[in-house]
Amino acid sequence: MLKFSAAQRRSFDISSDAHVYIYSGSLIRRVARMVFVISMTLLLLTPVVICNFINDTTSRIIVIIISNIVIQTVLCSLAKSRTIEIFVAAAT
């Protein structure tokens, strides 16, 4: 069992239960940002890899359209951005 001093308890004394520690601060933000960057990179690179294995032009265009819709949906739901920023990201 972990023992904390009074000063340490004040820094994270959010819960009324002494055995519950609620993480806050930069560690959670960094991990969330890292997961976001990795998932966005995978979303952007996956269609490129798929298109390299497809020879038909129509199938490639369908893959690009579907991936663009998925990327825009993820950006809209996860990122706090304005509509114009979403359109610029989609056009890019």
Secondary structure in CASP SS format (residue, H / E / C, confidence):
PFRMAT SS
TARGET T0000
AUTHOR 0000-0000-0000
METHOD secondary structure of the structure
MODEL  1
M C 1.00
L C 1.00
K C 1.00
F C 1.00
S C 1.00
A H 1.00
A H 1.00
Q H 1.00
R H 1.00
R H 1.00
S H 1.00
F C 1.00
D C 1.00
I C 1.00
S C 1.00
S C 1.00
D C 1.00
A C 1.00
H C 1.00
V C 1.00
Y C 1.00
I C 1.00
Y C 1.00
S C 1.00
G C 1.00
S H 1.00
L H 1.00
I H 1.00
R H 1.00
R H 1.00
V H 1.00
A H 1.00
R H 1.00
M H 1.00
V H 1.00
F H 1.00
V H 1.00
I H 1.00
S H 1.00
M H 1.00
T H 1.00
L H 1.00
L H 1.00
L H 1.00
L H 1.00
T H 1.00
P H 1.00
V H 1.00
V H 1.00
I H 1.00
C H 1.00
N H 1.00
F H 1.00
I C 1.00
N C 1.00
D C 1.00
T H 1.00
T H 1.00
S H 1.00
R H 1.00
I H 1.00
I H 1.00
V H 1.00
I H 1.00
I H 1.00
I H 1.00
S H 1.00
N H 1.00
I H 1.00
V H 1.00
I H 1.00
Q H 1.00
T H 1.00
V H 1.00
L H 1.00
C H 1.00
S H 1.00
L H 1.00
A C 1.00
K C 1.00
S C 1.00
R C 1.00
T H 1.00
I H 1.00
E H 1.00
I H 1.00
F H 1.00
V H 1.00
A H 1.00
A H 1.00
A H 1.00
T C 1.00
END
